[in-house]
Amino acid sequence: MLLKIKRNERIAAMTRIMCSHPCQIFNLNQFSELFNSGKSTICEDIAIIRDTLLALRLGDLESVAGAGGGVRFVPRVDKRNTEEYISELCKSLSDPDRILPGGYIYMNDILHNPQQIYKIGEILASRFMDVRPDFVITVETKGTPVAIMTAFSLGCPVVVAGRNGNVTEGPLVSINYVTASSRRIQTMSLSKRAVKEGSRALIIDDFMKGGGTARGMAQLLKEFNVDIVGTGVVIATREPQVKLVSSYTSLIMLEQVDESERKIELSPADWIKSI
């Protein structure tokens, strides 16, 4: 015998289920059968959840029409909270002890912190939510955590390009590309099974200096006839101003790293200030 679930219990469970699966469509029948409740009751519950999420600026529930339609949770970021978070992140990353040779900064403690990378991924995903990518692509290894969490918020899978061919992935497509900073030729590979022709890709990485790696991923995707819907990075350098990619979105702008003066200058990206 199915237990009768109270409304507050249904709402708590439905909120948990949908927020744990961003952008995944749930039809009313699924919830109706799960909670042994009528569709009209489930609709009322969904309306309450939507109003609460919107009021607290935690996201939205979108209705999807059609035979395969239903409702899905779409993460949204609050302007004030996002500005404050990115500003605090800039302060944390400005510690001179983070300076690495070549104008880079140490970021592993941020990129490998689950709470930090979840928030970063959510903010990046909010920027590309409307373009609906079929998958997120990055190149091993530092870009992988942020790509995974961005894809989680977008409700799509992650594809990781390798710098060295891996025989366990089967037949590979490989290209040579030139890094913008060192002008070195490197190899990037992707399994033929990883990407479907004609799909839509979002390029995500942790850091961009000249844009060579991002352009390499774009060139690799051309071999699969994939449409690139955007490029996002956590940090981009101010110089060079002209990158090897035509357009990109960053969360933070690295103004300069002065190794002699032991100084790092970072600022939130312009779009963060204007959202």
BELKA-V141744 format. One record per helix or strand of 3 or more residues. SS is the DSSP state (~ for helix, > for strand). FROM is the first residue (numbers start at 1). TO is the last residue. If there is no record, write none. Layout:
SS:FROM:TO
SS:FROM:TO
This chain:
~:7:19
~:28:35
~:39:55
>:59:64
>:70:75
~:79:93
~:96:98
~:108:111
~:114:131
>:135:139
~:144:154
>:157:162
~:167:169
>:172:178
>:185:191
>:200:208
~:212:222
>:227:237
>:249:258
>:263:268
~:270:274
